[in-house]
Amino acid sequence: MHNKKQVQDNGVDDIPLVWIVHRCQTRNLGDQLLGLGLETQLQHYALATERLEFTGKGKSPLLRFARKVLKRFRLQSLSTWVGVLSYVPRAVAKRPRLIVIGGGQLLLPHTTFLTALSAWIRLAKICDARLALFSVGTEERKGPLSARSQAILRDAIAHMSFIRLRDQHSRDILARITGERFPLAPDTAYGLVLQSPHHVDRIGVGVCPASLKSVLSYDRFHSREEYYQAFIDRIDANLLSGEPITVFSTAWADRREVLTMACRLETHYPENKVEVAHIPDSDALIALLQNLRVVIGSRMHGLILGHILGATVDSISRNDKMASYEEQMSEPLESIRAKLRLEIRSLLTHTISESIDEQG
């Protein structure tokens, strides 16, 4: 979980420690890889890094039990406070210089994420760390954000030393709330160093659907039939004769949709082999994407990772966030990575030191 070669035994030394706070304990593989991408880029500098779970520590059996009990009694906010503030002893001992809340839709207007934002602000004050938002976003689901959500987001933004959002849609939402238009940074998954073997002959179309429940909540599609037809139209435009179709997802929550989609595609493409790929971890996901010729999806990180690994990607825009990323993914990969490196350097010079060292 951390860059051990740069951390002394007592956890405190002259090398600045940066905490990367993201969804590292989720079953959404895309969210897991976001923090790893940011950490990969930070390790080009004279820094120590650790990755921590945004919604709070939960691996110790006692803490996990306590949080489960609180959730059972509908005390979700208290559970999140307990989870995040359980990092306090570690923060006091190690004294991180910077806490980066980075990667993903971490400004979403639901109880756990909003509570986590408030808790991290409190923790940063306790250990006297600077706090930053980096390549994060938000969404409106079924109408504008509530007054309470807007107030929490305004307060969180006021406590940040540095802010970069991840997409134009998020910038528009926060501009309406705060009156400020914050700069953008590319998705931190682009910080990953991934390559496909040169000798691999790419074959197959990968289909990466988000769950229907998630899709319908944005009102861009109004039925499963309409949603699936969008995939079929894109598959028709990309599929070669006799080419296999692989249905998969980067998120555990989509597993039923993957099976339903596969059944539909088997009926629609009787001449093509349709298979379901069960993805247990990020290594399996990367191994799959290294071999696919085309990736079509409504899960953003299936597309971004496919883009990084050299596949042709085709987006099914289930919401405004996805629409914002279509334009970005049309850029050359190195151009996106150069922008990410530039914004990371800006993050460090604004929060740690104007003369931060880059290691080669």
C-alpha positions as CSV (number, residue, x, y, z in Angstrom):
1,M,0.0,0.0,0.0
2,H,2.9,2.4,0.1
3,N,6.3,3.2,-1.3
4,K,8.4,1.4,1.3
5,K,11.8,2.3,-0.1
6,Q,11.3,5.9,0.8
7,V,9.8,5.5,4.3
8,Q,12.1,5.2,7.3
9,D,11.3,2.7,10.1
10,N,9.8,5.3,12.4
11,G,7.6,6.6,9.6
12,V,9.0,10.2,9.9
13,D,12.0,11.6,8.1
14,D,13.0,14.5,5.8
15,I,11.3,13.1,2.8
16,P,7.8,14.5,2.5
17,L,5.0,11.9,3.0
18,V,2.0,12.1,0.7
19,W,-1.2,10.2,1.5
20,I,-3.2,9.3,-1.6
21,V,-6.8,8.9,-0.5
22,H,-9.1,7.0,-2.9
23,R,-11.3,3.9,-3.1
24,C,-8.6,1.4,-2.7
25,Q,-10.8,-1.1,-0.8
26,T,-13.7,-1.2,-3.2
27,R,-14.6,-4.0,-5.6
28,N,-14.6,-1.5,-8.4
29,L,-11.3,-2.3,-10.2
30,G,-11.3,1.0,-12.0
31,D,-11.4,2.9,-8.7
32,Q,-8.6,0.8,-7.3
33,L,-6.3,1.6,-10.2
34,L,-6.9,5.4,-10.0
35,G,-4.9,5.7,-6.8
36,L,-2.2,3.4,-8.2
37,G,-1.9,5.6,-11.3
38,L,-1.4,8.7,-9.1
39,E,1.1,6.9,-6.9
40,T,3.1,5.8,-9.9
41,Q,3.5,9.4,-11.1
42,L,4.4,10.7,-7.6
43,Q,7.2,8.2,-7.3
44,H,9.1,10.2,-9.9
45,Y,9.7,12.7,-7.1
46,A,11.6,12.6,-3.8
47,L,8.5,11.6,-1.9
48,A,7.2,8.8,0.2
49,T,3.6,7.7,-0.6
50,E,0.9,5.7,1.0
51,R,-2.6,4.9,-0.3
52,L,-5.5,4.9,2.1
53,E,-9.2,4.2,1.7
54,F,-11.4,7.3,1.2
55,T,-14.3,6.0,3.2
56,G,-12.2,4.9,6.1
57,K,-10.2,2.1,7.5
58,G,-12.0,-1.2,7.8
59,K,-9.7,-4.1,7.6
60,S,-9.2,-4.8,11.3
61,P,-11.9,-7.3,12.5
62,L,-12.9,-5.2,15.5
63,L,-13.3,-2.0,13.5
64,R,-15.1,-3.8,10.7
65,F,-17.5,-5.3,13.2
66,A,-18.1,-1.9,14.8
67,R,-18.8,-0.2,11.4
68,K,-21.1,-3.0,10.4
69,V,-23.2,-2.6,13.6
70,L,-23.4,1.2,13.0
71,K,-24.6,0.6,9.4
72,R,-27.2,-1.9,10.6
73,F,-28.7,0.8,12.8
74,R,-28.7,3.2,9.9
75,L,-25.8,5.3,11.4
76,Q,-23.9,5.4,8.1
77,S,-22.4,8.8,8.7
78,L,-21.1,7.8,12.1
79,S,-19.6,4.6,10.6
80,T,-17.7,6.7,8.1
81,W,-16.5,9.1,10.7
82,V,-15.2,6.2,12.8
83,G,-13.5,4.7,9.7
84,V,-11.7,7.8,8.7
85,L,-10.7,9.0,12.1
86,S,-9.3,5.5,12.9
87,Y,-6.4,6.8,10.8
88,V,-5.6,9.5,13.4
89,P,-2.9,7.6,15.3
90,R,-1.2,6.8,12.0
91,A,-1.4,10.4,10.9
92,V,0.0,11.7,14.2
93,A,2.9,9.3,14.1
94,K,3.8,9.8,10.4
95,R,2.8,13.4,9.9
96,P,1.9,13.4,6.2
97,R,2.8,16.7,4.5
98,L,0.0,16.4,2.0
99,I,-3.3,14.5,1.8
100,V,-4.5,14.1,-1.8
101,I,-8.1,13.1,-2.2
102,G,-7.6,11.8,-5.7
103,G,-9.3,9.9,-8.5
104,G,-12.9,9.1,-9.1
105,Q,-16.3,10.5,-8.4
106,L,-15.4,11.3,-4.8
107,L,-17.6,14.4,-4.7
108,L,-20.8,12.4,-5.3
109,P,-23.8,13.7,-3.3
110,H,-24.4,10.7,-1.1
111,T,-24.0,10.3,2.6
112,T,-20.8,8.2,2.8
113,F,-18.8,10.3,0.4
114,L,-19.9,13.7,1.8
115,T,-19.2,12.5,5.4
116,A,-15.8,11.2,4.3
117,L,-14.9,14.6,2.9
118,S,-15.8,16.3,6.2
119,A,-13.8,13.7,8.2
120,W,-10.7,14.0,6.1
121,I,-10.8,17.8,6.6
122,R,-10.8,17.2,10.4
123,L,-8.0,14.6,10.2
124,A,-5.8,17.0,8.1
125,K,-6.2,19.7,10.8
126,I,-5.2,17.2,13.5
127,C,-1.9,16.3,11.7
128,D,-1.4,19.7,10.2
129,A,-1.4,18.4,6.6
130,R,-2.3,20.3,3.5
131,L,-5.4,18.9,1.7
132,A,-5.9,18.7,-2.1
133,L,-8.6,17.5,-4.5
134,F,-7.0,16.0,-7.6
135,S,-8.9,14.6,-10.7
136,V,-12.2,14.2,-8.8
137,G,-15.7,14.7,-10.0
138,T,-19.4,14.7,-9.1
139,E,-22.7,14.0,-10.8
140,E,-26.3,15.1,-10.6
141,R,-28.7,12.2,-10.3
142,K,-32.4,12.9,-10.7
143,G,-32.1,16.7,-10.2
144,P,-29.8,19.3,-8.7
145,L,-27.8,18.6,-5.6
146,S,-29.6,19.2,-2.3
147,A,-28.9,22.3,-0.3
148,R,-27.1,20.2,2.3
149,S,-24.9,18.5,-0.3
150,Q,-24.0,21.9,-1.8
151,A,-23.1,23.3,1.7
152,I,-20.8,20.4,2.4
153,L,-19.1,20.7,-1.0
154,R,-18.6,24.5,-0.5
155,D,-17.1,23.9,2.9
156,A,-14.8,21.1,1.6
157,I,-13.6,23.3,-1.3
158,A,-12.8,26.1,1.1
159,H,-10.4,23.9,3.0
160,M,-8.4,22.8,0.0
161,S,-5.0,24.0,-0.8
162,F,-5.2,22.8,-4.4
163,I,-8.1,21.7,-6.6
164,R,-8.2,19.9,-10.0
165,L,-11.5,18.4,-11.3
166,R,-11.7,15.5,-13.7
167,D,-14.2,16.5,-16.3
168,Q,-16.2,19.5,-17.7
169,H,-19.5,18.2,-16.3
170,S,-18.1,18.3,-12.8
171,R,-16.7,21.8,-13.3
172,D,-20.1,23.1,-14.5
173,I,-21.8,21.7,-11.4
174,L,-19.3,23.1,-9.0
175,A,-19.3,26.4,-10.8
176,R,-23.0,26.7,-10.1
177,I,-22.4,25.9,-6.4
178,T,-19.3,28.0,-5.7
179,G,-19.1,30.5,-8.5
180,E,-15.6,29.3,-9.4
181,R,-14.5,27.3,-12.5
182,F,-11.7,25.0,-11.3
183,P,-9.0,23.7,-13.7
184,L,-9.2,20.1,-15.0
185,A,-6.7,17.2,-14.7
186,P,-6.8,14.0,-16.7
187,D,-8.1,10.8,-15.1
188,T,-5.3,9.5,-12.8
189,A,-5.6,6.0,-14.4
190,Y,-3.5,7.6,-17.2
191,G,-0.6,7.6,-14.7
192,L,-0.4,3.9,-14.9
193,V,2.6,2.5,-16.9
194,L,1.0,-0.3,-18.9
195,Q,2.0,-1.8,-22.2
196,S,0.7,-4.6,-24.4
197,P,3.3,-7.1,-25.7
198,H,4.3,-6.2,-29.2
199,H,3.9,-9.8,-30.5
200,V,0.2,-10.1,-29.5
201,D,-2.2,-10.3,-32.4
202,R,-5.2,-8.4,-31.1
203,I,-8.6,-10.1,-31.7
204,G,-12.0,-9.7,-30.3
205,V,-14.5,-7.1,-29.3
206,G,-14.8,-6.4,-25.5
207,V,-18.2,-5.2,-24.2
208,C,-18.1,-3.5,-20.8
209,P,-21.6,-2.6,-19.6
210,A,-22.6,-0.7,-16.5
211,S,-25.7,-2.0,-14.6
212,L,-29.1,-1.0,-16.0
213,K,-30.1,0.5,-12.7
214,S,-27.1,2.9,-12.8
215,V,-27.8,3.7,-16.5
216,L,-31.5,4.5,-16.1
217,S,-30.8,6.9,-13.1
218,Y,-29.4,9.4,-15.6
219,D,-32.3,9.5,-18.0
220,R,-30.2,9.1,-21.1
221,F,-31.7,5.7,-21.7
222,H,-35.2,4.7,-20.8
223,S,-35.3,0.9,-21.2
224,R,-33.0,-2.1,-21.4
225,E,-33.9,-2.5,-25.0
226,E,-32.8,1.0,-25.9
227,Y,-29.6,0.6,-23.8
228,Y,-28.7,-2.7,-25.4
229,Q,-29.4,-1.5,-28.9
230,A,-26.8,1.3,-28.4
231,F,-24.3,-1.5,-27.8
232,I,-25.4,-3.5,-30.8
233,D,-25.1,-0.5,-33.1
234,R,-21.5,0.0,-31.9
235,I,-20.7,-3.7,-32.1
236,D,-22.0,-3.8,-35.7
237,A,-19.7,-0.9,-36.6
238,N,-16.6,-2.7,-35.2
239,L,-17.1,-6.5,-35.3
240,L,-15.2,-8.5,-37.9
241,S,-16.6,-11.7,-39.4
242,G,-16.3,-14.6,-37.0
243,E,-14.6,-12.5,-34.3
244,P,-15.3,-13.4,-30.7
245,I,-17.1,-11.1,-28.3
246,T,-16.1,-10.9,-24.6
247,V,-18.5,-9.4,-22.1
248,F,-16.9,-8.1,-18.8
249,S,-17.0,-5.3,-16.3
250,T,-14.6,-3.4,-14.1
251,A,-17.2,-3.2,-11.3
252,W,-18.5,-6.1,-9.1
253,A,-22.0,-4.4,-9.1
254,D,-22.3,-5.0,-12.8
255,R,-22.0,-8.8,-12.7
256,R,-25.7,-9.5,-13.4
257,E,-25.7,-7.1,-16.3
258,V,-22.7,-8.8,-17.8
259,L,-24.6,-12.1,-17.8
260,T,-27.8,-10.6,-19.2
261,M,-25.9,-8.7,-21.9
262,A,-24.0,-11.9,-22.9
263,C,-27.3,-13.8,-23.3
264,R,-28.7,-11.0,-25.5
265,L,-25.5,-10.9,-27.7
266,E,-25.5,-14.7,-28.1
267,T,-29.0,-14.5,-29.6
268,H,-28.1,-11.5,-31.8
269,Y,-24.7,-12.8,-33.0
270,P,-25.2,-16.6,-33.5
271,E,-22.1,-16.8,-35.8
272,N,-19.8,-15.2,-33.2
273,K,-18.5,-16.8,-30.0
274,V,-19.8,-14.8,-27.1
275,E,-18.1,-15.4,-23.7
276,V,-18.2,-13.9,-20.2
277,A,-14.9,-12.9,-18.7
278,H,-14.9,-13.1,-14.9
279,I,-12.4,-10.5,-13.7
280,P,-11.2,-11.2,-10.1
281,D,-8.5,-8.5,-9.9
282,S,-6.7,-5.8,-11.8
283,D,-4.1,-8.1,-13.2
284,A,-6.8,-10.2,-14.9
285,L,-8.4,-7.0,-16.2
286,I,-5.2,-5.8,-17.8
287,A,-4.4,-9.2,-19.2
288,L,-7.8,-9.2,-21.0
289,L,-7.5,-5.7,-22.3
290,Q,-4.0,-6.4,-23.7
291,N,-5.5,-8.8,-26.2
292,L,-8.7,-7.1,-27.3
293,R,-8.9,-5.2,-30.6
294,V,-11.9,-3.1,-29.6
295,V,-13.5,-2.1,-26.3
296,I,-17.1,-0.8,-26.3
297,G,-18.5,0.2,-23.0
298,S,-20.4,2.4,-20.6
299,R,-17.9,1.8,-17.8
300,M,-15.3,4.6,-18.1
301,H,-12.3,2.8,-16.8
302,G,-12.8,-0.2,-19.0
303,L,-12.5,2.3,-21.9
304,I,-9.6,4.3,-20.4
305,L,-7.5,1.2,-19.6
306,G,-8.3,-0.1,-23.1
307,H,-7.1,3.2,-24.5
308,I,-3.9,3.0,-22.5
309,L,-3.2,-0.5,-23.7
310,G,-3.8,0.4,-27.4
311,A,-7.3,-0.9,-28.1
312,T,-9.8,1.0,-30.2
313,V,-12.4,2.3,-27.7
314,D,-16.0,3.3,-28.4
315,S,-18.0,4.9,-25.6
316,I,-21.7,4.4,-24.7
317,S,-22.4,7.7,-23.0
318,R,-24.7,6.8,-20.1
319,N,-24.2,10.2,-18.4
320,D,-22.6,13.6,-18.9
321,K,-19.4,12.4,-17.3
322,M,-19.0,9.8,-20.0
323,A,-19.8,12.3,-22.7
324,S,-17.1,14.6,-21.3
325,Y,-14.5,11.8,-21.6
326,E,-15.3,10.9,-25.2
327,E,-13.4,14.0,-26.4
328,Q,-10.5,13.4,-24.0
329,M,-10.0,9.8,-25.3
330,S,-9.7,11.1,-28.8
331,E,-6.4,12.7,-27.9
332,P,-3.1,11.0,-28.4
333,L,-2.2,9.0,-25.3
334,E,1.1,10.8,-24.7
335,S,-0.6,14.2,-24.9
336,I,-3.0,13.1,-22.1
337,R,-0.1,11.8,-20.0
338,A,1.9,14.9,-20.5
339,K,-1.1,17.0,-19.2
340,L,-1.3,14.7,-16.1
341,R,2.4,15.0,-15.4
342,L,2.1,18.8,-15.6
343,E,-0.8,19.0,-13.2
344,I,0.9,16.6,-10.7
345,R,3.9,18.9,-10.8
346,S,1.7,21.9,-10.2
347,L,0.0,20.0,-7.3
348,L,3.4,19.4,-5.6
349,T,4.8,22.9,-6.2
350,H,1.7,24.5,-4.7
351,T,1.5,22.3,-1.7
352,I,4.9,21.0,-0.8
353,S,7.8,22.9,-2.4
354,E,8.5,25.1,-5.4
355,S,11.7,23.2,-5.8
356,I,10.4,19.6,-5.5
357,D,12.9,17.2,-7.0
358,E,12.0,15.0,-9.9
359,Q,13.9,11.7,-10.0
360,G,14.9,11.2,-13.6
